[in-house]
């Protein structure tokens, strides 16, 4: 059963993701912010991490950078519900910035359950392919 760490300061978002993933057979650890997420990461290993970009206290970008440093081999999916750039008012591309800081994939909130599950499964497939490559290397 793959272990997933979900780090989101919105209790409704976290609980919704937790229920969805548990119904699909995932072992979910829910953290309500960067500090509790890092404590969970130190306590056990995870196959995938879902981290919200914008959270109070430890900002999501900082969290993504630190989570990636602490567990560089674990796929990290950055999530954000921030209003993104339109052609009328250019603003930073936060999801692209998250990828540069170590995120494997990004999801814009609100996302569908199918999009979340597809992204997690792609990350897990990529992780198992990397593990296989390492085992087969001379």
MODELLER restraints for C-alpha pairs under 7 A, 6 or more apart:
rsr = mdl.restraints
at = mdl.atoms
rsr.add(forms.Gaussian(group=physical.xy_distance, feature=features.Distance(at['CA:1:A'], at['CA:25:A']), mean=6.35, stdev=0.5))
rsr.add(forms.Gaussian(group=physical.xy_distance, feature=features.Distance(at['CA:1:A'], at['CA:26:A']), mean=5.56, stdev=0.5))
rsr.add(forms.Gaussian(group=physical.xy_distance, feature=features.Distance(at['CA:1:A'], at['CA:27:A']), mean=6.15, stdev=0.5))
rsr.add(forms.Gaussian(group=physical.xy_distance, feature=features.Distance(at['CA:2:A'], at['CA:26:A']), mean=5.33, stdev=0.5))
rsr.add(forms.Gaussian(group=physical.xy_distance, feature=features.Distance(at['CA:2:A'], at['CA:27:A']), mean=5.99, stdev=0.5))
rsr.add(forms.Gaussian(group=physical.xy_distance, feature=features.Distance(at['CA:2:A'], at['CA:47:A']), mean=5.96, stdev=0.5))
rsr.add(forms.Gaussian(group=physical.xy_distance, feature=features.Distance(at['CA:3:A'], at['CA:26:A']), mean=6.05, stdev=0.5))
rsr.add(forms.Gaussian(group=physical.xy_distance, feature=features.Distance(at['CA:3:A'], at['CA:27:A']), mean=4.63, stdev=0.5))
rsr.add(forms.Gaussian(group=physical.xy_distance, feature=features.Distance(at['CA:3:A'], at['CA:28:A']), mean=5.86, stdev=0.5))
rsr.add(forms.Gaussian(group=physical.xy_distance, feature=features.Distance(at['CA:3:A'], at['CA:46:A']), mean=4.90, stdev=0.5))
rsr.add(forms.Gaussian(group=physical.xy_distance, feature=features.Distance(at['CA:3:A'], at['CA:47:A']), mean=5.40, stdev=0.5))
rsr.add(forms.Gaussian(group=physical.xy_distance, feature=features.Distance(at['CA:3:A'], at['CA:48:A']), mean=6.78, stdev=0.5))
rsr.add(forms.Gaussian(group=physical.xy_distance, feature=features.Distance(at['CA:4:A'], at['CA:26:A']), mean=6.83, stdev=0.5))
rsr.add(forms.Gaussian(group=physical.xy_distance, feature=features.Distance(at['CA:4:A'], at['CA:27:A']), mean=6.15, stdev=0.5))
rsr.add(forms.Gaussian(group=physical.xy_distance, feature=features.Distance(at['CA:4:A'], at['CA:28:A']), mean=4.92, stdev=0.5))
rsr.add(forms.Gaussian(group=physical.xy_distance, feature=features.Distance(at['CA:4:A'], at['CA:29:A']), mean=6.26, stdev=0.5))
rsr.add(forms.Gaussian(group=physical.xy_distance, feature=features.Distance(at['CA:4:A'], at['CA:46:A']), mean=5.63, stdev=0.5))
rsr.add(forms.Gaussian(group=physical.xy_distance, feature=features.Distance(at['CA:4:A'], at['CA:47:A']), mean=6.05, stdev=0.5))
rsr.add(forms.Gaussian(group=physical.xy_distance, feature=features.Distance(at['CA:4:A'], at['CA:48:A']), mean=4.96, stdev=0.5))
rsr.add(forms.Gaussian(group=physical.xy_distance, feature=features.Distance(at['CA:4:A'], at['CA:49:A']), mean=5.66, stdev=0.5))
rsr.add(forms.Gaussian(group=physical.xy_distance, feature=features.Distance(at['CA:5:A'], at['CA:28:A']), mean=6.01, stdev=0.5))
rsr.add(forms.Gaussian(group=physical.xy_distance, feature=features.Distance(at['CA:5:A'], at['CA:29:A']), mean=4.93, stdev=0.5))
rsr.add(forms.Gaussian(group=physical.xy_distance, feature=features.Distance(at['CA:5:A'], at['CA:30:A']), mean=6.12, stdev=0.5))
rsr.add(forms.Gaussian(group=physical.xy_distance, feature=features.Distance(at['CA:5:A'], at['CA:46:A']), mean=6.45, stdev=0.5))
rsr.add(forms.Gaussian(group=physical.xy_distance, feature=features.Distance(at['CA:5:A'], at['CA:48:A']), mean=6.45, stdev=0.5))
rsr.add(forms.Gaussian(group=physical.xy_distance, feature=features.Distance(at['CA:5:A'], at['CA:49:A']), mean=4.66, stdev=0.5))
rsr.add(forms.Gaussian(group=physical.xy_distance, feature=features.Distance(at['CA:5:A'], at['CA:50:A']), mean=6.09, stdev=0.5))
rsr.add(forms.Gaussian(group=physical.xy_distance, feature=features.Distance(at['CA:6:A'], at['CA:14:A']), mean=6.76, stdev=0.5))
rsr.add(forms.Gaussian(group=physical.xy_distance, feature=features.Distance(at['CA:6:A'], at['CA:29:A']), mean=6.17, stdev=0.5))
rsr.add(forms.Gaussian(group=physical.xy_distance, feature=features.Distance(at['CA:6:A'], at['CA:30:A']), mean=4.92, stdev=0.5))
rsr.add(forms.Gaussian(group=physical.xy_distance, feature=features.Distance(at['CA:6:A'], at['CA:31:A']), mean=6.02, stdev=0.5))
rsr.add(forms.Gaussian(group=physical.xy_distance, feature=features.Distance(at['CA:6:A'], at['CA:49:A']), mean=6.03, stdev=0.5))
rsr.add(forms.Gaussian(group=physical.xy_distance, feature=features.Distance(at['CA:6:A'], at['CA:50:A']), mean=4.76, stdev=0.5))
rsr.add(forms.Gaussian(group=physical.xy_distance, feature=features.Distance(at['CA:6:A'], at['CA:51:A']), mean=6.18, stdev=0.5))
rsr.add(forms.Gaussian(group=physical.xy_distance, feature=features.Distance(at['CA:7:A'], at['CA:30:A']), mean=6.19, stdev=0.5))
rsr.add(forms.Gaussian(group=physical.xy_distance, feature=features.Distance(at['CA:7:A'], at['CA:31:A']), mean=4.72, stdev=0.5))
rsr.add(forms.Gaussian(group=physical.xy_distance, feature=features.Distance(at['CA:7:A'], at['CA:32:A']), mean=5.80, stdev=0.5))
rsr.add(forms.Gaussian(group=physical.xy_distance, feature=features.Distance(at['CA:7:A'], at['CA:33:A']), mean=5.75, stdev=0.5))
rsr.add(forms.Gaussian(group=physical.xy_distance, feature=features.Distance(at['CA:7:A'], at['CA:34:A']), mean=6.72, stdev=0.5))
rsr.add(forms.Gaussian(group=physical.xy_distance, feature=features.Distance(at['CA:7:A'], at['CA:37:A']), mean=5.83, stdev=0.5))
rsr.add(forms.Gaussian(group=physical.xy_distance, feature=features.Distance(at['CA:7:A'], at['CA:50:A']), mean=6.01, stdev=0.5))
rsr.add(forms.Gaussian(group=physical.xy_distance, feature=features.Distance(at['CA:7:A'], at['CA:51:A']), mean=4.76, stdev=0.5))
rsr.add(forms.Gaussian(group=physical.xy_distance, feature=features.Distance(at['CA:7:A'], at['CA:52:A']), mean=6.16, stdev=0.5))
rsr.add(forms.Gaussian(group=physical.xy_distance, feature=features.Distance(at['CA:8:A'], at['CA:14:A']), mean=5.79, stdev=0.5))
rsr.add(forms.Gaussian(group=physical.xy_distance, feature=features.Distance(at['CA:8:A'], at['CA:31:A']), mean=6.49, stdev=0.5))
rsr.add(forms.Gaussian(group=physical.xy_distance, feature=features.Distance(at['CA:8:A'], at['CA:32:A']), mean=5.22, stdev=0.5))
rsr.add(forms.Gaussian(group=physical.xy_distance, feature=features.Distance(at['CA:8:A'], at['CA:33:A']), mean=5.79, stdev=0.5))
rsr.add(forms.Gaussian(group=physical.xy_distance, feature=features.Distance(at['CA:8:A'], at['CA:51:A']), mean=6.33, stdev=0.5))
rsr.add(forms.Gaussian(group=physical.xy_distance, feature=features.Distance(at['CA:8:A'], at['CA:52:A']), mean=5.19, stdev=0.5))
rsr.add(forms.Gaussian(group=physical.xy_distance, feature=features.Distance(at['CA:9:A'], at['CA:32:A']), mean=4.52, stdev=0.5))
rsr.add(forms.Gaussian(group=physical.xy_distance, feature=features.Distance(at['CA:9:A'], at['CA:33:A']), mean=5.25, stdev=0.5))
rsr.add(forms.Gaussian(group=physical.xy_distance, feature=features.Distance(at['CA:9:A'], at['CA:55:A']), mean=5.94, stdev=0.5))
rsr.add(forms.Gaussian(group=physical.xy_distance, feature=features.Distance(at['CA:14:A'], at['CA:30:A']), mean=6.61, stdev=0.5))
rsr.add(forms.Gaussian(group=physical.xy_distance, feature=features.Distance(at['CA:18:A'], at['CA:28:A']), mean=6.06, stdev=0.5))
rsr.add(forms.Gaussian(group=physical.xy_distance, feature=features.Distance(at['CA:22:A'], at['CA:28:A']), mean=6.59, stdev=0.5))
rsr.add(forms.Gaussian(group=physical.xy_distance, feature=features.Distance(at['CA:31:A'], at['CA:37:A']), mean=5.01, stdev=0.5))
rsr.add(forms.Gaussian(group=physical.xy_distance, feature=features.Distance(at['CA:33:A'], at['CA:55:A']), mean=6.71, stdev=0.5))
rsr.add(forms.Gaussian(group=physical.xy_distance, feature=features.Distance(at['CA:34:A'], at['CA:58:A']), mean=5.45, stdev=0.5))
rsr.add(forms.Gaussian(group=physical.xy_distance, feature=features.Distance(at['CA:34:A'], at['CA:63:A']), mean=5.65, stdev=0.5))
rsr.add(forms.Gaussian(group=physical.xy_distance, feature=features.Distance(at['CA:35:A'], at['CA:58:A']), mean=6.94, stdev=0.5))
rsr.add(forms.Gaussian(group=physical.xy_distance, feature=features.Distance(at['CA:38:A'], at['CA:67:A']), mean=6.95, stdev=0.5))
rsr.add(forms.Gaussian(group=physical.xy_distance, feature=features.Distance(at['CA:46:A'], at['CA:74:A']), mean=6.99, stdev=0.5))
rsr.add(forms.Gaussian(group=physical.xy_distance, feature=features.Distance(at['CA:47:A'], at['CA:74:A']), mean=5.89, stdev=0.5))
rsr.add(forms.Gaussian(group=physical.xy_distance, feature=features.Distance(at['CA:47:A'], at['CA:124:A']), mean=6.96, stdev=0.5))
rsr.add(forms.Gaussian(group=physical.xy_distance, feature=features.Distance(at['CA:48:A'], at['CA:74:A']), mean=5.81, stdev=0.5))
rsr.add(forms.Gaussian(group=physical.xy_distance, feature=features.Distance(at['CA:48:A'], at['CA:75:A']), mean=5.12, stdev=0.5))
rsr.add(forms.Gaussian(group=physical.xy_distance, feature=features.Distance(at['CA:48:A'], at['CA:76:A']), mean=6.02, stdev=0.5))
rsr.add(forms.Gaussian(group=physical.xy_distance, feature=features.Distance(at['CA:49:A'], at['CA:75:A']), mean=6.30, stdev=0.5))
rsr.add(forms.Gaussian(group=physical.xy_distance, feature=features.Distance(at['CA:49:A'], at['CA:76:A']), mean=4.70, stdev=0.5))
rsr.add(forms.Gaussian(group=physical.xy_distance, feature=features.Distance(at['CA:49:A'], at['CA:77:A']), mean=6.05, stdev=0.5))
rsr.add(forms.Gaussian(group=physical.xy_distance, feature=features.Distance(at['CA:50:A'], at['CA:76:A']), mean=5.89, stdev=0.5))
rsr.add(forms.Gaussian(group=physical.xy_distance, feature=features.Distance(at['CA:50:A'], at['CA:77:A']), mean=4.71, stdev=0.5))
rsr.add(forms.Gaussian(group=physical.xy_distance, feature=features.Distance(at['CA:50:A'], at['CA:78:A']), mean=5.95, stdev=0.5))
rsr.add(forms.Gaussian(group=physical.xy_distance, feature=features.Distance(at['CA:50:A'], at['CA:79:A']), mean=6.98, stdev=0.5))
rsr.add(forms.Gaussian(group=physical.xy_distance, feature=features.Distance(at['CA:51:A'], at['CA:64:A']), mean=6.96, stdev=0.5))
rsr.add(forms.Gaussian(group=physical.xy_distance, feature=features.Distance(at['CA:51:A'], at['CA:77:A']), mean=6.18, stdev=0.5))
rsr.add(forms.Gaussian(group=physical.xy_distance, feature=features.Distance(at['CA:51:A'], at['CA:78:A']), mean=4.99, stdev=0.5))
rsr.add(forms.Gaussian(group=physical.xy_distance, feature=features.Distance(at['CA:51:A'], at['CA:79:A']), mean=5.94, stdev=0.5))
rsr.add(forms.Gaussian(group=physical.xy_distance, feature=features.Distance(at['CA:52:A'], at['CA:60:A']), mean=5.86, stdev=0.5))
rsr.add(forms.Gaussian(group=physical.xy_distance, feature=features.Distance(at['CA:52:A'], at['CA:78:A']), mean=5.78, stdev=0.5))
rsr.add(forms.Gaussian(group=physical.xy_distance, feature=features.Distance(at['CA:52:A'], at['CA:79:A']), mean=4.59, stdev=0.5))
rsr.add(forms.Gaussian(group=physical.xy_distance, feature=features.Distance(at['CA:52:A'], at['CA:80:A']), mean=5.77, stdev=0.5))
rsr.add(forms.Gaussian(group=physical.xy_distance, feature=features.Distance(at['CA:53:A'], at['CA:59:A']), mean=6.86, stdev=0.5))
rsr.add(forms.Gaussian(group=physical.xy_distance, feature=features.Distance(at['CA:53:A'], at['CA:60:A']), mean=3.73, stdev=0.5))
rsr.add(forms.Gaussian(group=physical.xy_distance, feature=features.Distance(at['CA:53:A'], at['CA:61:A']), mean=5.74, stdev=0.5))
rsr.add(forms.Gaussian(group=physical.xy_distance, feature=features.Distance(at['CA:53:A'], at['CA:78:A']), mean=6.22, stdev=0.5))
rsr.add(forms.Gaussian(group=physical.xy_distance, feature=features.Distance(at['CA:53:A'], at['CA:79:A']), mean=5.85, stdev=0.5))
rsr.add(forms.Gaussian(group=physical.xy_distance, feature=features.Distance(at['CA:53:A'], at['CA:80:A']), mean=5.50, stdev=0.5))
rsr.add(forms.Gaussian(group=physical.xy_distance, feature=features.Distance(at['CA:54:A'], at['CA:60:A']), mean=4.86, stdev=0.5))
rsr.add(forms.Gaussian(group=physical.xy_distance, feature=features.Distance(at['CA:54:A'], at['CA:80:A']), mean=6.81, stdev=0.5))
rsr.add(forms.Gaussian(group=physical.xy_distance, feature=features.Distance(at['CA:61:A'], at['CA:98:A']), mean=6.51, stdev=0.5))
rsr.add(forms.Gaussian(group=physical.xy_distance, feature=features.Distance(at['CA:64:A'], at['CA:101:A']), mean=6.59, stdev=0.5))
rsr.add(forms.Gaussian(group=physical.xy_distance, feature=features.Distance(at['CA:64:A'], at['CA:102:A']), mean=6.76, stdev=0.5))
rsr.add(forms.Gaussian(group=physical.xy_distance, feature=features.Distance(at['CA:64:A'], at['CA:103:A']), mean=6.78, stdev=0.5))
rsr.add(forms.Gaussian(group=physical.xy_distance, feature=features.Distance(at['CA:65:A'], at['CA:101:A']), mean=5.40, stdev=0.5))
rsr.add(forms.Gaussian(group=physical.xy_distance, feature=features.Distance(at['CA:65:A'], at['CA:102:A']), mean=6.35, stdev=0.5))
rsr.add(forms.Gaussian(group=physical.xy_distance, feature=features.Distance(at['CA:68:A'], at['CA:102:A']), mean=5.69, stdev=0.5))
rsr.add(forms.Gaussian(group=physical.xy_distance, feature=features.Distance(at['CA:75:A'], at['CA:104:A']), mean=5.50, stdev=0.5))
rsr.add(forms.Gaussian(group=physical.xy_distance, feature=features.Distance(at['CA:75:A'], at['CA:123:A']), mean=5.99, stdev=0.5))
rsr.add(forms.Gaussian(group=physical.xy_distance, feature=features.Distance(at['CA:76:A'], at['CA:103:A']), mean=4.88, stdev=0.5))
rsr.add(forms.Gaussian(group=physical.xy_distance, feature=features.Distance(at['CA:76:A'], at['CA:104:A']), mean=5.20, stdev=0.5))
rsr.add(forms.Gaussian(group=physical.xy_distance, feature=features.Distance(at['CA:76:A'], at['CA:105:A']), mean=6.67, stdev=0.5))
rsr.add(forms.Gaussian(group=physical.xy_distance, feature=features.Distance(at['CA:77:A'], at['CA:103:A']), mean=5.74, stdev=0.5))
rsr.add(forms.Gaussian(group=physical.xy_distance, feature=features.Distance(at['CA:77:A'], at['CA:104:A']), mean=5.82, stdev=0.5))
rsr.add(forms.Gaussian(group=physical.xy_distance, feature=features.Distance(at['CA:77:A'], at['CA:105:A']), mean=4.76, stdev=0.5))
rsr.add(forms.Gaussian(group=physical.xy_distance, feature=features.Distance(at['CA:77:A'], at['CA:106:A']), mean=5.27, stdev=0.5))
rsr.add(forms.Gaussian(group=physical.xy_distance, feature=features.Distance(at['CA:78:A'], at['CA:98:A']), mean=6.62, stdev=0.5))
rsr.add(forms.Gaussian(group=physical.xy_distance, feature=features.Distance(at['CA:78:A'], at['CA:103:A']), mean=6.02, stdev=0.5))
rsr.add(forms.Gaussian(group=physical.xy_distance, feature=features.Distance(at['CA:78:A'], at['CA:105:A']), mean=6.35, stdev=0.5))
rsr.add(forms.Gaussian(group=physical.xy_distance, feature=features.Distance(at['CA:78:A'], at['CA:106:A']), mean=4.62, stdev=0.5))
rsr.add(forms.Gaussian(group=physical.xy_distance, feature=features.Distance(at['CA:78:A'], at['CA:107:A']), mean=6.23, stdev=0.5))
rsr.add(forms.Gaussian(group=physical.xy_distance, feature=features.Distance(at['CA:79:A'], at['CA:106:A']), mean=5.79, stdev=0.5))
rsr.add(forms.Gaussian(group=physical.xy_distance, feature=features.Distance(at['CA:79:A'], at['CA:107:A']), mean=4.82, stdev=0.5))
rsr.add(forms.Gaussian(group=physical.xy_distance, feature=features.Distance(at['CA:79:A'], at['CA:108:A']), mean=5.80, stdev=0.5))
rsr.add(forms.Gaussian(group=physical.xy_distance, feature=features.Distance(at['CA:79:A'], at['CA:109:A']), mean=6.63, stdev=0.5))
rsr.add(forms.Gaussian(group=physical.xy_distance, feature=features.Distance(at['CA:80:A'], at['CA:107:A']), mean=6.64, stdev=0.5))
rsr.add(forms.Gaussian(group=physical.xy_distance, feature=features.Distance(at['CA:80:A'], at['CA:108:A']), mean=5.17, stdev=0.5))
rsr.add(forms.Gaussian(group=physical.xy_distance, feature=features.Distance(at['CA:80:A'], at['CA:109:A']), mean=5.52, stdev=0.5))
rsr.add(forms.Gaussian(group=physical.xy_distance, feature=features.Distance(at['CA:81:A'], at['CA:108:A']), mean=5.77, stdev=0.5))
rsr.add(forms.Gaussian(group=physical.xy_distance, feature=features.Distance(at['CA:81:A'], at['CA:109:A']), mean=4.32, stdev=0.5))
rsr.add(forms.Gaussian(group=physical.xy_distance, feature=features.Distance(at['CA:81:A'], at['CA:110:A']), mean=6.53, stdev=0.5))
rsr.add(forms.Gaussian(group=physical.xy_distance, feature=features.Distance(at['CA:85:A'], at['CA:91:A']), mean=4.97, stdev=0.5))
rsr.add(forms.Gaussian(group=physical.xy_distance, feature=features.Distance(at['CA:85:A'], at['CA:92:A']), mean=6.99, stdev=0.5))
rsr.add(forms.Gaussian(group=physical.xy_distance, feature=features.Distance(at['CA:95:A'], at['CA:106:A']), mean=6.02, stdev=0.5))
rsr.add(forms.Gaussian(group=physical.xy_distance, feature=features.Distance(at['CA:99:A'], at['CA:105:A']), mean=6.86, stdev=0.5))
